[in-house]
Amino acid sequence: MHKDMIRLLTVFAISTTATFADLAVKTDDVAAKYAQKVDIKSTEGWRQHLDFGFANTTGNTETLNLAASYDATYGTKGYADLPLRLAFDAGMYLTENDGTRDNEEYSANIALEQEFYKRWLAYATLRWLRNTFRNFDSKTFLGAGVGKTLFDDGNQHFEVKIGAAYNRESYSNAQPDHNFGSFTQYAEYRNAFNEIGEFYLQAGASENFDDFSDYEVTALTGVTIKMNDSLDLSIEAQVRYDHIPPVGFETTDTKTIVKLGYGF
């Protein structure tokens, strides 16, 4: 199965490179990892998006995976007629080789954002993750905080967020459950460099209140190319570093993802 997937991905990558050879394309998604749903749009009403593609992972797993995700956002007017946004996303990474599961990850996130004063906003989020290949039978994150858009001229956008969260981690091995509070930070930069292309860079960090040496950092960068009103192509790379990972597991994981999206 790996050989067939690699052949398909190679053909896809070559054709993509030939079409967009002039773009400096690099790397998946940091966003919802710390209570910050990245892709909450300001438009009113519902917006939904499906992605399907391939992800190459290194670290705790060295595999080429099928990758799929879904996200939905709803925008309306809230406090003082300022934008109120609700977002939901779910994702999956999965690969099998000769009937043996090599990697498997499921995640879901729901978030709420309310602007309240001169580009300031308040947010709350609930996130869940399962990846037994990183020793997480269940990883739950409940967070809240504030953020501010520091710059937005219609093409470029830069925002930051800080907050606090309650974390509950249940492990696949005999390691006892770990419950703790954390301090979270997040920054995002987006640049719509032409009518069809957008570059984005996201970075997030989380530190255990009881021991700040117990921290996690995730960064991602990518490019999305709009192919028509509904279809888009994205190439992303993500690095996650866990300074104190579950016992017996790696500190660093990476994902490189090529995916085709459909918006509706």
N, C-alpha and C positions, 0 to 999 in steps of 0.2 A: 504493500500500500504506500509506503514511504516513497518508493521510486516513482510511482505514478503521480503522486502529489508533487514531487520535486520537478518532474518533467512539465507538468501543467503550470506550476508557479514560474518556472524558468521562461516558458513561452510567453506567459502573461507579463513578466517583468521586462523582457526584451521588447515586446511591442509597446509597453508603456514608456520605456526609456526612449524609444525611437520617436514617439509622439511628443514627449515633453522633455527633450534632451536639454533644453536651455534652462530648466528649473533646478535649483539646488535643493533637491528633495532629501530629507533625512527621516525622520521617525514617526504610541497608542494612546493612552488616556490616563492622565493623572487625576483628574477632576474629582470624582466622587469619593476618592480614597479618604478624604479628611473632612467631609461634610460640605464640600463645595461642588455642586453640580455645575460643570463647565458650560454646558450648552443650553442654558436657559435663555430663550430669546425674548425680546421685548414686545414682539407683535402680539396682538390680542387674538384669542381663539386658540384652537388646537393645532398643533404641528406634530407630525409623527415621522420617524425615520427608521429604516431597516438597513443593516450592514451585513455583508457576507464576504468572507475572504479567507486568507491564510495568515498564520502567525508563526514565526520561528522563535522558540524560546531557548534561553540558556540559563544556567545556574542550577536550581534544584531539578530541572528537567531539561534535557537536550533533545528537543523534538520539533517537528513541523506539524502544526495543528490546524484543524478547521476552526475558524473563528466566526461567531455570529453575535449580533447585538441588536437591541431595539430600544429606542428612546421616544418619549412623548413629552411635550411641553404644552402648558395651557397658560395663556396670559390674559389678565383682566385688570380692572381698576380696583384698588384696595383702599388703604388708609389715605384720606385727603385726596382721593382720585389719583393717587400715584400708582405706578405699575406694581401688580401683585402677580407672581409667577409660581406655578406648580410644575414639577418635573419628575419623571420616572424613567429609569433605565434598567435594563437587564442584559447580561452578557454571558457568553459561554466560550470556552476553549476546550477542544477535545481532539485526541488522536488515539488510534489503535494500530498495532502492528502484529499481524498474524494472530488476531483474536485477543491480544493482550493490551489492556489499557495503559498507555504510556504517560498520558497527562490528562487532567480533567479539572476544570475550574468553572464555577458558577458564581455569579454575583448579581445583586439587585440593590437599587438605591432609589429613595424617594426624598425630594427636597422641596422646600418652600422658601421663597425670597420675597421680601416686601421693601420697596424703596420708601424712605421716610423724610429725607431732607438733603437737597443739593447733592445728588448722586451717592448719598449714604444709603445703605441697606442693612436689614437684619435677615438672617437665614437660620433655618433649622433643617436637619437631615437625619435620616436613618438608613444605614447601609449594612448589608449582609454579604458574607463571602464564604465559599467552601472550596478548599483546595487541599486534598489529603496529601498531595505530592509536596506541599510546603508544610505539612503536618497540621493544617487547620481543618478540623471537622466542622467547625462553625466559628466565624469571626464576626461579631456584631459591634457596630459603632453608632452611637447616638450623640449628635453634636449640635451646637448652636453658637452663633457669634455675630459679628458685624463686618461689613466690608465697605469699600468705597471705590468708585470708578475715578481714577486719577487723570485719565486722558481718553477722549473719544471724539475724533473728528469725522466720523463716518467711514473712514478707511482703516484707521489704526485705533486700537482699543487696549487699554491697560487698566487692570483692577487688582486689588489686594483684599485679603480677608484674614481675620484672626478670630479664634474662638476657643472653646473648651469642649471636651467630649468624654463620654463614658464608654469604655471598651470592655467587651467580654469575649475571651478567647477560649474555645474548647478544642483540645488537641486529639489527633488520631491515635497517638500512642499513650503510654501510661502517665505522661507528664500531667500534673494537676492543672485544672482550669486557672486562668489568670484574669482577674478583674481589676481595672485601674482607670483613673482619670488621666486626661492628657491635655496639653496645650497644643493648638494647631495653627498653622500658617499656610497661606496659599497665595500664589501670584499667577496671573495669566496675561499674556500679550498676544494679540491677533493683528494681522496686517493683511487686508484685502489688496494685494499688490497689483491686480488688474481685474477686469470684469468677470473672469472665470476662476481665478486662483486666490487662495487664502493660505497664509503661513500662520502657524500658531505654536506657542511655547508655553508650557505650564510647569509649575514646580510647587510641591507641597511638602510639609514636614509635620511631624507629630512627636512630642516628647512626653514621657511618663512624668506626672507631677511628683511621684515619690522618688524617682531616680532619673534625672535628666540625661544620664548616659544611656538609658533605654530609649532610643529614638529610631524613627524611620523617616527616610527621605525618598521621594519619588519625583522624577522629572521626565517630561516627554516633549517631543517636538514632531511636527508633521506638516504636510502640505495637502490640501484638498483642492481638486480640480473639478469645476462644475462642467459636466458634459452636455446637459440640457436642463430644462426646468425641473426635472425630477431626479435625474441620475448624477452621481458624483463619484469620483475616484480619490481615495486617500492612501497615502504612504506615511507610516508613523514609526517611531522608535521610542521605547520606554525603558528606563532604568529604575529599579527599586532597590534600595539599600536598607537592610534591617540590622542595626548595630548589635542587637542581642536577639537573634532569631530563636525559634524553638530548638530545643536540644538536639544536636546531630544534623542540623540543616544549614544550608548555605546562607551567607549574608546578602548576596547580590543575585538578582534575577533580571533578565532583560527580555523584551518582546520587540520584534520587528514585524510590522503588520502591513499587508497590502489588502485593501478591501474595496468593494463596490457598494455604494449606498443608493437607496431609493427613498425619496422624501415625498410625503403626501399629507 
